[in-house]
Amino acid sequence: MATAAPIEVFYWSTPNGRKVTVMLEELGVPYSVVFVDINAREQWTPEFRALSPNHQIPAIRDPGGPDGRPITVFESGAILLYLARKFGRFYPEDDERRRVEVDEWLLWQVASFGPFLGQAHHFNLAAPEEVPYAIDRYGSIARRLYAVLDARFADRDYVAAGAFTIADIAIYPWVQRHERQRIDLADHPNVRA
């Protein structure tokens, strides 16, 4: 039996990039990493644009797409959903109520938690000059979002559907960088746990 070609992950070491590699590690499927150096602006090449029209990492190329032909997928949330459906793991298959719960928290991460924490990262660490208003604004939003997550974890081990899902996978790499967001996890003990 021939071994399937690995899924290619177009990656840089960011929380969004890590979501995909965490998912693939949890799935235990073969993959290879193609580094896209965003500091060198490699995401702006025509070759990468063909994979990701928004010029953002991550993207994947799966040589074993749904119809047997290669498929590319961009946007971390879309990649997680694709992989979960393809391999039948980390996403409820037969319970719409649980699927909606996972979707809510996945979309909360991609629409709020990631983007606002990304702004906190930027203004705390990368802005060419200190912008106190931006640091305060995004710091305040980051603390509010962590409070939402902390409340969610008050009575459960996983963020949705009573199980480890793609919503947890999406959130985890952003929480890993809490120090860059100037978040003290001692203030959010349920998230820390």
SEVEX-606388 format. One record per residue: residue number from 1; residue in one letter; x, y, z of N, C-alpha, C, O in turn. Coordinates in steps of 0.05 Angstrom, whole numbers. Layout:
KEBA|NUM|a|X|Y|Z|X|Y|Z|X|Y|Z|X|Y|Z
...
***
This chain:
KEBA|1|m|17|-24|0|0|0|0|18|25|0|36|27|16
KEBA|2|a|13|43|-18|29|68|-20|22|87|2|-1|89|11
KEBA|3|t|42|100|12|38|120|33|29|146|20|40|154|0
KEBA|4|a|9|158|32|-1|184|22|20|205|25|35|206|44
KEBA|5|a|21|223|5|39|246|6|31|263|29|7|266|35
KEBA|6|p|50|275|43|43|292|66|29|317|58|32|327|36
KEBA|7|i|13|327|76|0|354|73|22|374|76|38|373|95
KEBA|8|e|23|394|58|43|415|61|30|438|77|8|447|71
KEBA|9|v|45|448|96|36|470|113|54|494|107|78|493|111
KEBA|10|f|42|515|97|56|540|91|54|557|116|32|566|124
KEBA|11|y|77|561|130|78|566|158|98|588|166|119|591|153
KEBA|12|w|92|602|186|111|618|202|103|614|231|80|609|237
KEBA|13|s|122|617|249|117|611|277|101|633|291|111|649|306
KEBA|14|t|75|634|285|56|652|297|34|635|309|32|611|303
KEBA|15|p|17|647|326|-5|630|337|-22|619|315|-31|596|317
KEBA|16|n|-28|634|294|-45|623|272|-31|600|258|-43|580|251
KEBA|17|g|-5|602|253|10|580|241|10|556|259|8|533|250
KEBA|18|r|14|560|285|15|538|304|-11|522|306|-11|498|311
KEBA|19|k|-33|536|302|-59|522|303|-59|497|285|-67|476|292
KEBA|20|v|-48|502|261|-49|480|241|-30|458|248|-37|434|245
KEBA|21|t|-6|465|257|13|443|264|4|429|289|8|404|292
KEBA|22|v|-9|442|308|-20|429|332|-42|409|322|-42|386|331
KEBA|23|m|-59|418|305|-80|400|294|-69|375|281|-77|353|286
KEBA|24|l|-49|380|263|-37|357|249|-22|338|268|-23|314|264
KEBA|25|e|-10|349|288|3|332|309|-18|316|323|-14|292|328
KEBA|26|e|-40|329|331|-61|314|345|-73|293|328|-80|271|337
KEBA|27|l|-76|298|302|-86|278|283|-67|256|278|-75|234|271
KEBA|28|g|-41|262|281|-20|242|275|-18|235|246|-11|213|238
KEBA|29|v|-23|255|228|-20|251|200|6|263|190|16|283|201
KEBA|30|p|17|252|168|42|263|158|38|291|146|18|297|132
KEBA|31|y|57|309|152|57|335|140|85|345|137|103|336|151
KEBA|32|s|88|364|120|114|378|117|110|408|119|88|418|113
KEBA|33|v|130|421|129|128|450|133|144|465|112|167|458|106
KEBA|34|v|131|484|100|144|503|81|144|530|95|123|542|99
KEBA|35|f|167|539|103|169|564|118|164|588|99|175|589|77
KEBA|36|v|147|606|107|141|631|93|150|653|112|135|660|130
KEBA|37|d|173|664|107|184|685|125|169|711|122|174|726|104
KEBA|38|i|151|716|141|135|740|139|151|765|145|144|787|137
KEBA|39|n|174|761|160|191|784|165|205|793|139|212|817|136
KEBA|40|a|210|774|121|222|781|95|201|786|74|207|788|50
KEBA|41|r|175|787|83|152|793|65|148|771|44|137|778|22
KEBA|42|e|155|747|49|151|725|30|122|719|25|115|706|5
KEBA|43|q|105|728|43|76|723|38|65|740|16|42|736|7
KEBA|44|w|81|759|6|72|777|-16|81|767|-43|76|781|-63
KEBA|45|t|93|744|-45|101|734|-71|77|724|-87|57|716|-75
KEBA|46|p|79|725|-113|57|714|-130|52|684|-124|29|675|-125
KEBA|47|e|73|669|-118|70|641|-113|53|636|-87|36|619|-87
KEBA|48|f|59|652|-67|43|649|-42|15|659|-46|-4|648|-35
KEBA|49|r|12|681|-61|-15|691|-66|-33|671|-79|-57|671|-75
KEBA|50|a|-22|653|-96|-37|632|-108|-49|613|-88|-70|600|-93
KEBA|51|l|-36|611|-65|-46|593|-43|-64|609|-24|-84|598|-14
KEBA|52|s|-57|634|-19|-71|650|1|-76|678|-10|-59|695|-8
KEBA|53|p|-99|683|-22|-105|709|-35|-103|732|-16|-99|755|-24
KEBA|54|n|-105|727|10|-103|748|31|-74|752|40|-69|769|57
KEBA|55|h|-55|738|28|-27|741|34|-21|736|64|-3|749|75
KEBA|56|q|-35|718|76|-31|711|104|-25|682|107|-35|665|93
KEBA|57|i|-7|676|127|-3|648|134|-23|641|156|-33|659|169
KEBA|58|p|-30|616|159|-22|593|145|-39|587|121|-60|599|116
KEBA|59|a|-29|568|105|-44|556|83|-35|527|82|-13|520|92
KEBA|60|i|-51|510|70|-43|482|66|-48|474|38|-65|485|24
KEBA|61|r|-33|454|29|-38|440|4|-40|411|11|-21|399|20
KEBA|62|d|-64|400|7|-69|372|12|-69|357|-14|-88|360|-30
KEBA|63|p|-49|340|-19|-48|325|-45|-71|305|-47|-78|296|-69
KEBA|64|g|-83|298|-24|-105|279|-24|-131|292|-18|-144|286|2
KEBA|65|g|-139|312|-34|-163|327|-30|-188|310|-31|-186|285|-35
KEBA|66|p|-211|322|-27|-236|307|-24|-244|291|-49|-259|271|-46
KEBA|67|d|-235|298|-72|-242|284|-96|-217|269|-108|-217|262|-131
KEBA|68|g|-197|266|-91|-173|253|-100|-153|272|-113|-131|264|-119
KEBA|69|r|-161|297|-117|-143|316|-129|-133|335|-107|-147|339|-87
KEBA|70|p|-109|347|-111|-99|366|-91|-119|389|-86|-133|398|-104
KEBA|71|i|-118|399|-61|-134|422|-54|-117|440|-36|-101|431|-20
KEBA|72|t|-120|466|-40|-108|485|-22|-129|498|-5|-152|502|-14
KEBA|73|v|-122|504|20|-140|517|39|-125|539|53|-102|534|62
KEBA|74|f|-136|563|54|-124|585|69|-143|593|91|-166|586|91
KEBA|75|e|-132|609|110|-146|618|135|-146|595|155|-156|573|150
KEBA|76|s|-135|601|178|-131|580|199|-157|566|207|-158|542|210
KEBA|77|g|-179|581|210|-204|569|218|-215|550|197|-224|529|203
KEBA|78|a|-212|558|172|-221|541|149|-204|516|148|-214|494|142
KEBA|79|i|-179|519|153|-161|496|153|-169|476|175|-170|452|170
KEBA|80|l|-174|486|199|-181|469|221|-207|454|215|-210|430|220
KEBA|81|l|-227|469|204|-252|456|196|-248|435|175|-259|413|177
KEBA|82|y|-232|441|155|-227|422|133|-214|396|144|-223|374|138
KEBA|83|l|-193|400|160|-179|376|171|-197|360|190|-197|335|190
KEBA|84|a|-213|374|206|-231|360|224|-252|343|209|-258|320|216
KEBA|85|r|-263|355|188|-282|340|172|-269|317|156|-280|295|155
KEBA|86|k|-245|323|145|-232|302|130|-225|277|147|-229|255|138
KEBA|87|f|-215|282|171|-206|260|187|-226|252|208|-222|232|223
KEBA|88|g|-249|266|210|-270|258|228|-263|259|257|-272|243|273
KEBA|89|r|-247|280|264|-239|282|292|-240|312|301|-237|330|284
KEBA|90|f|-244|316|326|-243|342|339|-265|361|330|-263|386|334
KEBA|91|y|-287|350|319|-310|366|311|-334|347|311|-333|326|298
KEBA|92|p|-355|354|326|-378|336|327|-390|330|300|-396|348|284
KEBA|93|e|-394|304|294|-404|296|268|-434|293|268|-447|296|247
KEBA|94|d|-446|287|290|-474|278|290|-492|294|309|-514|285|316
KEBA|95|d|-483|316|319|-499|331|338|-497|361|332|-477|374|338
KEBA|96|e|-518|372|319|-518|399|310|-514|419|334|-500|439|330
KEBA|97|r|-525|414|356|-523|431|379|-493|434|388|-483|455|394
KEBA|98|r|-479|411|388|-451|411|396|-434|424|374|-415|438|379
KEBA|99|r|-441|420|348|-427|433|326|-429|463|328|-410|477|324
KEBA|100|v|-453|472|334|-458|501|336|-440|512|359|-428|534|356
KEBA|101|e|-438|498|381|-422|507|403|-392|510|395|-379|529|401
KEBA|102|v|-383|489|381|-355|490|371|-351|513|351|-332|528|353
KEBA|103|d|-370|516|333|-369|538|314|-368|565|327|-353|583|320
KEBA|104|e|-385|569|348|-386|595|362|-358|601|373|-348|624|370
KEBA|105|w|-346|582|387|-320|588|400|-297|589|380|-278|604|384
KEBA|106|l|-299|574|358|-279|576|337|-281|604|325|-260|618|321
KEBA|107|l|-305|613|318|-308|639|306|-302|662|326|-293|683|318
KEBA|108|w|-307|658|351|-299|677|372|-269|681|371|-259|703|373
KEBA|109|q|-255|658|369|-226|660|368|-216|675|342|-200|693|344
KEBA|110|v|-227|667|319|-216|679|294|-226|708|290|-213|723|276
KEBA|111|a|-249|715|302|-259|742|299|-251|761|321|-249|786|316
KEBA|112|s|-246|751|345|-241|769|368|-214|763|382|-196|779|382
KEBA|113|f|-213|739|393|-190|732|410|-163|736|395|-145|749|404
KEBA|114|g|-161|724|371|-136|726|356|-130|754|346|-109|765|351
KEBA|115|p|-149|767|332|-143|794|321|-137|815|343|-118|830|339
KEBA|116|f|-152|815|364|-146|835|385|-121|829|400|-106|847|407
KEBA|117|l|-116|803|405|-90|797|418|-67|802|400|-45|810|409
KEBA|118|g|-71|798|374|-50|805|354|-44|835|355|-21|843|353
KEBA|119|q|-64|851|358|-59|880|360|-45|887|386|-27|904|387
KEBA|120|a|-52|873|408|-37|877|433|-8|869|429|10|884|438
KEBA|121|h|-3|846|416|25|838|411|39|861|396|61|870|404
KEBA|122|h|27|870|375|40|890|358|47|915|373|70|925|373
KEBA|123|f|27|927|387|32|952|401|50|948|425|63|967|434
KEBA|124|n|51|925|437|68|920|460|97|915|451|116|922|466
KEBA|125|l|101|903|428|128|893|421|139|903|394|163|904|391
KEBA|126|a|122|910|375|132|914|348|128|942|336|140|949|316
KEBA|127|a|111|958|348|105|984|337|131|1000|337|147|999|355
KEBA|128|p|135|1016|315|160|1031|314|162|1053|335|184|1063|341
KEBA|129|e|140|1060|347|141|1079|369|119|1071|389|99|1058|382
KEBA|130|e|123|1079|414|103|1072|434|78|1089|430|79|1113|427
KEBA|131|v|55|1075|430|29|1089|426|12|1082|451|-2|1062|450
KEBA|132|p|14|1098|472|0|1091|497|-30|1086|493|-41|1067|505
KEBA|133|y|-44|1102|476|-72|1097|472|-77|1069|462|-95|1055|471
KEBA|134|a|-62|1060|442|-65|1033|430|-58|1012|450|-72|991|452
KEBA|135|i|-37|1016|465|-29|996|486|-51|993|506|-58|971|514
KEBA|136|d|-62|1015|515|-84|1014|535|-109|1002|523|-122|985|536
KEBA|137|r|-116|1010|499|-141|1000|486|-140|970|482|-158|955|491
KEBA|138|y|-118|960|469|-117|932|463|-111|915|488|-118|892|490
KEBA|139|g|-97|927|508|-93|914|533|-120|910|548|-125|888|559
KEBA|140|s|-137|930|547|-163|928|560|-180|907|546|-194|891|559
KEBA|141|i|-180|907|520|-195|887|505|-184|859|510|-200|840|514
KEBA|142|a|-158|856|511|-146|830|517|-155|820|545|-162|796|548
KEBA|143|r|-155|837|565|-164|829|591|-193|821|591|-201|802|604
KEBA|144|r|-210|835|576|-238|828|575|-242|801|561|-257|785|571
KEBA|145|l|-227|796|540|-229|770|526|-220|747|543|-231|726|543
KEBA|146|y|-198|752|558|-189|731|576|-209|726|598|-213|703|607
KEBA|147|a|-223|747|607|-244|743|627|-267|727|616|-279|710|630
KEBA|148|v|-274|731|590|-295|715|577|-286|685|577|-302|668|584
KEBA|149|l|-262|680|569|-251|653|568|-250|641|596|-256|617|600
KEBA|150|d|-241|657|616|-239|647|643|-266|638|654|-269|618|667
KEBA|151|a|-286|655|648|-314|648|657|-323|622|643|-336|606|656
KEBA|152|r|-316|619|618|-324|595|604|-312|570|616|-325|549|618
KEBA|153|f|-287|572|625|-274|549|637|-280|545|666|-268|527|679
KEBA|154|a|-298|560|678|-304|558|706|-315|530|713|-311|520|735
KEBA|155|d|-330|518|695|-343|493|701|-338|471|680|-354|453|677
KEBA|156|r|-317|474|665|-311|454|644|-281|453|638|-266|472|644
KEBA|157|d|-273|431|626|-245|428|619|-239|436|590|-217|443|583
KEBA|158|y|-260|436|573|-257|443|545|-276|466|538|-297|468|551
KEBA|159|v|-269|482|519|-285|505|513|-313|500|501|-331|515|505
KEBA|160|a|-316|477|488|-341|472|474|-347|442|472|-328|426|471
KEBA|161|a|-372|435|470|-381|408|464|-373|386|483|-376|363|478
KEBA|162|g|-362|394|507|-354|375|527|-331|357|519|-327|336|531
KEBA|163|a|-315|366|499|-293|349|489|-272|368|477|-277|391|472
KEBA|164|f|-248|356|473|-226|370|460|-233|374|431|-237|354|417
KEBA|165|t|-235|399|421|-243|404|393|-225|424|380|-205|434|392
KEBA|166|i|-231|430|355|-216|450|340|-218|478|353|-201|494|349
KEBA|167|a|-239|483|369|-241|508|383|-218|511|404|-205|532|406
KEBA|168|d|-212|489|419|-190|489|437|-163|493|423|-146|507|431
KEBA|169|i|-161|478|400|-136|480|385|-132|508|375|-109|518|374
KEBA|170|a|-153|522|367|-150|550|357|-142|569|379|-127|588|374
KEBA|171|i|-153|565|403|-148|584|425|-120|580|437|-107|600|444
KEBA|172|y|-112|555|440|-87|549|455|-62|565|446|-49|575|464
KEBA|173|p|-56|567|421|-31|581|414|-31|610|421|-10|622|425
KEBA|174|w|-55|622|422|-57|650|430|-52|653|460|-39|672|469
KEBA|175|v|-63|635|476|-59|635|505|-30|630|511|-19|642|530
KEBA|176|q|-17|614|496|12|608|500|28|634|500|49|636|513
KEBA|177|r|19|654|486|34|679|484|22|701|502|25|725|496
KEBA|178|h|10|693|524|-2|712|542|17|734|552|9|757|556
KEBA|179|e|42|727|556|61|747|565|65|770|545|68|793|553
KEBA|180|r|65|764|519|67|784|499|43|803|499|44|826|489
KEBA|181|q|21|793|509|-4|809|510|-6|824|537|-25|838|542
KEBA|182|r|15|820|554|16|831|581|-8|822|598|-21|837|612
KEBA|183|i|-13|796|595|-35|783|610|-21|765|631|-4|748|624
KEBA|184|d|-29|768|656|-20|751|677|-41|729|682|-63|735|690
KEBA|185|l|-34|704|676|-53|683|679|-61|678|708|-81|664|713
KEBA|186|a|-47|689|727|-56|688|755|-83|702|758|-99|696|776
KEBA|187|d|-89|721|741|-114|736|741|-136|719|727|-160|727|729
KEBA|188|h|-129|697|714|-148|681|699|-142|652|706|-133|637|689
KEBA|189|p|-148|643|731|-139|617|739|-152|594|724|-140|573|721
KEBA|190|n|-176|598|714|-189|576|699|-175|572|672|-173|550|662
KEBA|191|v|-166|594|660|-151|592|635|-124|579|640|-115|561|625
KEBA|192|r|-111|587|661|-85|576|669|-87|546|673|-70|530|665
KEBA|193|a|-109|537|687|-113|509|693|-116|493|667|-120|469|668
***
